[in-house]
Amino acid sequence: MILELSMINGYRKVSARWNPKMLSYEHKRQRVKISQILLHRCQQEGDETVDVGPGGDHRIRNKLLEHLITGDETWLHLGTPETKRDSMTWKHPSFPIAKKFKVLQSATKVMATPEFWDSRGMILLDILPKGESVNADRYCETLTG
């Protein structure tokens, strides 16, 4: 019955597109501004060729990006999120694909803050004790402790 309906009306079952965070206009504007500043600095610093193996292999890396560290806080949910299959819906070709924001239903979660990354991967992850909040003092304690 479902197959017949989809063939007649042109509907098909699709998943919503996942967006990691819902950003305000100001947040988006700020991210664009910071990205433009970093792009300009990367262009000023220039690239260099680095040997990466005994066989004479090499790669090009940007001098600034090798020294750039970024950090963020995030919730680690201790539960199972809705699967992609569970979130699928029927859609007609003339309608846009629905967006799905990352919302986990888990009641048990811990704050991982801050987590810091560089060009090679994660360099620090700190789990916040229950009842503590993220603030400037916590960031300083993590970086100096």
N, C-alpha and C positions, 0 to 999 in steps of 0.2 A: 504494500500500500504506500509506504513512504517513498520507495523507489519510483513508483508511478507518479506521485505528486511532484517529486523533484524533476522528473523528466518533462512533465506537462508545463509546470509553472517556471522552470528555470532556476529553482532554488537548489542550493547545495550547503552542506554543513561545513562551517569554517570556525577557526579559533580567533579570539580577539587578539589584537596586537598588544604586546606587553610593554609598558612604560615603567621604568624603575621608580621615578618620582614625579609628582605633579608640581611643576615649578611655576611660580608667579612670573609676571612680566618682568618685574625688577630683578628677580634671580636670573632669568634668562639674559637680560641686558648686562648684568654684572659678569656672567660667565663669558659672554662674547667679548666684553672689554678686556678681561684678564687674558683670554685666549689670544687676542690681537697683540697685547703687550708681550706675551711669551713668544709668539711667532716672530715679532720684530727682534727680540733679543736673540732667538735662535739664529736668525739670519745674520745678525751682527757677529755672533760668536764664531760661526762657521763650522764646517765639518772637518773631521780628520780621519785618516785611514789607520786601522788598527789590525795588527796580526792576531789571528785567533787560533792558529794551529801550526803544527810542525810542517805541514805540507805547503806552507806559504799562503794558506787561505787568509783572507782579510775581509773586513767589513768596514763600512763607513758609519761613523757615529757622530752625533752632534755634541759638542763640548758642553753646552749648557744642560742638555737633557741628562747627561751622565751625573750631574750634581743636583738635579731637581728632586725634591722629596715632597710628596703630597700626603695629606692625612684627612681622615673623615671618621665619624662615628656611625655605628650601625647597630640595629637590633639583631641578635641571633635568636631565631625562633626555634624552640625545642618541640617541634611538631611537624606534621605533614601538610604542606599546602595543597590547594586544589590542583589537580593535574590538568594538563592541557586538554586531555580527552574529556574530563568533567566539565570544562568551561566552553566546549564547542556549542555553537548555536546554528540554526538554519538561517541562511542569508540568500537574498535574491541578488543577481549580478548588478542590478541598478543601485543597490544600497551600499554605502561605505562599510568597510570592516570595522567592527566595534573595537574600542580600545579597552584594555584591561590593565588597571594599575595594580602594582604588587601590594596586595593586602593579605596578610597571613592571619588565620583565625586562631592560632595557638595562644592559649592562656599562659603558657610558661615560656618566658623569654628572658634573655640577659643582654645587657648593653655591652657591646665591645667598643671601647673607646680609649684613646683613639687608635685607629689602625693606620700605620704609615707604610708607604710604598715608594720605591725608587724604580729606575728603569730596569732593574733586574728582578723585581718582585717585592713581596711583603718583607719589611724589615722589622716591624714591631706590631704586636697585637696585645692589647691590655683589656681584660675583662673587668668591668666595673662592679664592685660589690653591691649587693642588693640595698636599695635605699639611697645610694649616692647619685648625684646628678652631674651632668657634664657642664663644666665651666672653665674659665681661664686657669684657675688654680689647679684643676685636675690635669689639664694639658701640660702645664709647667711641671707638675709632680711626675707625670709620666716621662717627660723628656729628660728630667734631671735625675730621676730615681733609677 
